[in-house]
Amino acid sequence: MSFELAAGGALGLIGESGCGKSSLARAILGLVPLAGGSIHWRGQRIDQLGRRAWRGLRRELQLVFQDPFASLNPRRRIKDIVALPLEAQGTFSRGEIERRVAGILER
């Protein structure tokens, strides 16, 4: 498989159960070893990085699980769900998180 994303782009994978969507996503994030090929991010080969180098990258790359009942809690407000990844990074102030979430939801 080969694909390229523009800056700020997003990629959605759809397909039959068991076709490899989750395996591909986990391989891109370095969570499972590659069976072949290579993965490049911003011109850098990332499939051979060590654990320490991955820390910064995981703030930029994210996996959203396909089970909506596991990833979208109906008891939480959507703005709180969208804010979770930003809060987990621990690098944004509350005001910055609120500003970013508002922008995402407006789009």
N, C-alpha and C positions, 0 to 999 in steps of 0.2 A: 504494500500500500504506500502511496506517496501523495502528500498534499502539502499545500503552502497556505499560510494565513497572512493577511495584511495586518499591519499594526492596529491594535485595538479590536481585531476580529475575534470571532468565536466559532467553534466548530461543534456541530451536533452530529452524533452517529446514531443511525437507526438501523434496525435489522432484526432478523429472527432471533429468538432466544438461543443462546449457545453458539452464535456465529463469530464471537470474538471481540465484541465491542468493549466489554470490561477488561479483557486481557490486553487489548491495545492501549486503553487508557492507563492501565497500571504499568505497562511497559514504558509509555511516554513519561510517566512520573518516576520511573526508576524503582518501582516497587516490586517488579519481577524482572528476571534477566531476559534479554532478547534471544530469540531463537536464531536470528540473523538480521542483517541490515544495520542501520545506524539511525540515531535521532539527533537532529540539530535544532538548536533554539538560538535565535539571534546570531546566526553564523558560527556558533560554537557547538561542537559535538558534545552532547551531554550524557550519552548512554554509558560512558566510561568514567564518569565523575565519582569521586569518593563521597562518603557520608557528609562531611563538613561542607563541601561545595554545594550539595543539594539543599542545604538549609535556606539559602537566599532564593534559590530558584522556586522552591515550593511556595513562596509568597506570590509568585507570578503565575504559576500553573496550578490548576485546580480541577479536581474530579467531582462531578455532581452525579450522585447515584440515580439510577433509573427508577427506583421504587418510590413513587411520590408519597406513600404513606410513611416511609422511613425518613425521607429527606424534608418533607413539608408537614410540620406538625400543625394540625388544624386548630389547635388551642393557642397558637402564637400568632401575633400580627405579622403580616408579610414584611413590614419594614424591620422588624426584629430578626426575622429569618435572614433577610438580605444583609443585615449588619453583622451577623455571626462571623463570617470569614475575616472581616476587617478587625473585629474585636480580638479574634484569635491571634492575629499577627502581633498585636500589642505595640504597634508603632504609630497609631493614629490617636489623636485626642477625641474626646466625645463629640465636640463640635465638628471636627473633620469627618468623623464617621457619619454624623447626621447629614452633613452637606453632601457627601458622596452618595449615601443611600437615597436622598431626595432626588439627586440627579439621575440615578439609575432608574428609579421608579417613574420619573417624569418621561424618560425616553421610552 
